[in-house]
Amino acid sequence: MDLRDPDTFRAVFENNSRKLFNLALRLVGDRGRAEEIMQETMLRAYDRAETFREGARVSTWLYRICANLSYDYLRAKKYRDAVSLDMRVGGEDGDLAQLSDRLPAPVDLPPVEAGREEVRAVIRELMDELPERERTVLILRHYEGMTFDRIGEAMGLTSRTVQNCLRRARTKMFHGLRRRGITAAESS
């Protein structure tokens, strides 16, 4: 397969861009960054087409590039300066105001939806606490529906290692939810 061929590359892009975007979104949690990571993944694939091993799956190769770029972004993000809500910013009329005064007010949610949103937030928080490898395995298995073999191929792991990572991730998620008082009925 010649990934430098425009028609081939277009087909690869069309078949994989949505999946790569979803993977990046689940890893970084930001739609704009996920879009950038998906595009960067495709650019790197095109630039490094000669490194693609003939006979391997293109999607698996792309997943690995996308996951690596996502984790590079997350590692870099940890070192960026945080913005304080008490920071003074210039208003439209030149007056200084606190950043927290310019943020939109929270929207009241009905109790059931608020509960669901709370559970979703806890799940996102727990997933962020997982080691990179466990989080990636969990996402590829549960959100992307990949087999253990395909995940292993994408991540350079054995199928057994993938299964062990998934088991550890599930156990950590279960205990994290339990510590926060969330039962299986509430998390579904």
ABEGO torsion letter per residue (X at the ends): XBAABAAAAAAAAAAAAAAAAAAAAAAAGBAAAAAAAAAAAAAAAAAAAAABBBGBBAAAAAAAAAAAAAAAAAAAAAABBBBBAABBBBBAAGBBBBAAAABBBBBBBBAAAAAAAAAAAAAAAAAAABBAAAAAAAAAAAAAGBBAAAAAAAAGBBAAAAAAAAAAAAAAAAAAAAAAGBBAAAAX
